[in-house]
Amino acid sequence: MTTLSTRQTAFLVLLFVITSFSLITLDNRAALEPLKAGLHDILTPISRGFDRLAEGPGGSTESERALAQVEAERDALQAENIRLQAEAAEVEDLRAQAGVKNKYPELDLLSARVINRDPAAIEKFVTIDKGREDGVRVGMVVVDPQFYLGQVTEVSAGTAKIMLIIDVSQRVGARLLNSKADGIVAGRWQMGGRLEL
């Protein structure tokens, strides 16, 4: 290995500074544009070739393909999770309904689903998917496995309107659990409350 003398080192540094200054000056005057364009034309196909090699046969890199596959699996698992949560909630509802049927075998119960709510929010009612053809009549009570919900106020062939207990038009007799005192529970939703005893 040879070493450079101080004179040779100084000459190389001076040559580097002069060359750099000249190139900067020429670049500022746009004198290097033809050279840049020629280099660009030569190097662009080479760069594209390296990009294609990195991408592989599918047009995307292996990591991009793996990421797309993982995202697809994640989306499928999220959809399955939502479906399973809905099924679990339905199973819990059915268990609760079966519990009510076992606890009160003398009652003739009919399961229904809510298909609509009051769109104007003037009254507090829901519409269910059972009606006159299913044996529903005006005045029947509607219960959840744990609560009194309301009363049937309108019936069509396949649907029924249920006025919920919190609507101001609703009143029902009640008894307090602790004191066993009797009273009337009245809905107060339109007045800013829920129920009043």
Rosetta blueprint (number, residue, H / E / L):
1 M L
2 T L
3 T L
4 L L
5 S L
6 T H
7 R H
8 Q H
9 T H
10 A H
11 F H
12 L H
13 V H
14 L H
15 L H
16 F H
17 V H
18 I H
19 T H
20 S H
21 F H
22 S H
23 L H
24 I H
25 T H
26 L H
27 D H
28 N H
29 R L
30 A L
31 A L
32 L L
33 E H
34 P H
35 L H
36 K H
37 A H
38 G H
39 L H
40 H H
41 D H
42 I H
43 L H
44 T H
45 P H
46 I H
47 S H
48 R H
49 G H
50 F H
51 D H
52 R H
53 L H
54 A H
55 E H
56 G L
57 P L
58 G L
59 G L
60 S L
61 T L
62 E H
63 S H
64 E H
65 R H
66 A H
67 L H
68 A H
69 Q H
70 V H
71 E H
72 A H
73 E H
74 R H
75 D H
76 A H
77 L H
78 Q H
79 A H
80 E H
81 N H
82 I H
83 R H
84 L H
85 Q H
86 A H
87 E H
88 A H
89 A H
90 E H
91 V H
92 E H
93 D H
94 L H
95 R H
96 A H
97 Q H
98 A H
99 G H
100 V H
101 K H
102 N H
103 K H
104 Y L
105 P L
106 E L
107 L L
108 D L
109 L L
110 L L
111 S L
112 A L
113 R L
114 V E
115 I E
116 N E
117 R E
118 D L
119 P L
120 A L
121 A L
122 I L
123 E L
124 K L
125 F E
126 V E
127 T E
128 I E
129 D L
130 K L
131 G L
132 R H
133 E H
134 D H
135 G L
136 V L
137 R L
138 V L
139 G L
140 M L
141 V E
142 V E
143 V E
144 D L
145 P L
146 Q L
147 F L
148 Y E
149 L E
150 G E
151 Q E
152 V E
153 T E
154 E E
155 V E
156 S L
157 A L
158 G L
159 T L
160 A E
161 K E
162 I E
163 M E
164 L E
165 I L
166 I L
167 D L
168 V L
169 S L
170 Q L
171 R E
172 V E
173 G E
174 A E
175 R E
176 L L
177 L L
178 N L
179 S L
180 K L
181 A L
182 D E
183 G E
184 I E
185 V E
186 A E
187 G E
188 R L
189 W H
190 Q H
191 M H
192 G L
193 G L
194 R L
195 L E
196 E E
197 L L
